[in-house]
Amino acid sequence: MQTTFALRRNEIINDELPVGEILERWPALKMESKEQGDVHVRRAAVLRALPAYLHEDDSTFLRLWHVEQSDDPDIAVGLLMINARSTDTTLFCPERIAVVIEGNRVIKLPTLADAFILLFALTFALHLSYPKDLANTFDITQKVLMGLDEGNLKNLKPRVLSLKNELLAV
């Protein structure tokens, strides 16, 4: 496998093939990788597990909603996982995820990671308060993962500090 990759790379670099010819010879380059889907599932699993690890309740923050349901769930700030097929209740890969702020759907995104980070960014940029049930989750996102407000790393709550130390030890 390594030899094949090296030979293909060498051929592309040395022969200076045009992009059209490369895509014609290796059509898999145009396809979204199946591994990409696995990465999204892993990220979603980590984001779903983070509040549980920090002993927080995300039931009011993260909701699954089927298109057939007529009424929208009441979420003040959170993520609404939209699923068009009622038989497929995949929590990790819904069809779309809507970012909800002050009860309004702001934007729909394809992955949980994208939606979470956009919600975090909007909350941070608009100076909104974090959901009280997920204060530790947003604290670790802001101070440890994103590196914002690094001066307050000493004032972390014990659970957040413990997770930070575990992440840095790896």
JOVEN-V18370 format. One record per pair of residues at least 24 apart in sequence whose ideal C-beta (glycine too) atoms are under 8 Angstrom apart, sorted by the first residue. I is the first residue (numbers start at 1). J is the second residue. D is the distance in whole Angstrom. If there is no record, write none. Layout:
i/j/d
I/J/D
I/J/D
//
This chain:
i/j/d
37/93/7
40/92/8
40/93/7
40/111/5
40/112/8
40/113/7
41/92/5
41/93/6
43/111/7
43/112/7
43/113/4
44/91/8
44/92/4
44/93/7
44/111/7
44/112/4
44/113/7
45/92/6
47/112/6
47/113/6
47/116/6
48/91/7
48/92/7
48/112/8
50/137/5
50/140/7
51/134/6
51/136/8
51/137/5
53/163/7
54/136/4
54/137/6
54/140/7
54/159/5
54/160/7
54/163/7
55/136/8
55/159/7
56/133/6
56/134/5
56/135/8
56/136/6
56/137/6
57/133/5
58/133/7
58/134/6
58/137/8
60/131/7
60/133/6
61/131/5
61/133/6
61/134/6
64/89/7
64/91/7
64/94/7
72/105/8
74/103/7
75/100/5
75/103/7
76/100/8
76/102/6
76/103/6
76/131/8
77/101/6
77/102/7
77/119/7
77/123/7
77/128/7
77/131/5
78/119/8
78/131/7
79/112/7
79/115/5
79/116/7
79/119/6
80/105/7
81/112/7
82/108/7
101/126/8
101/128/7
120/146/8
124/148/7
136/160/5
140/164/7
//
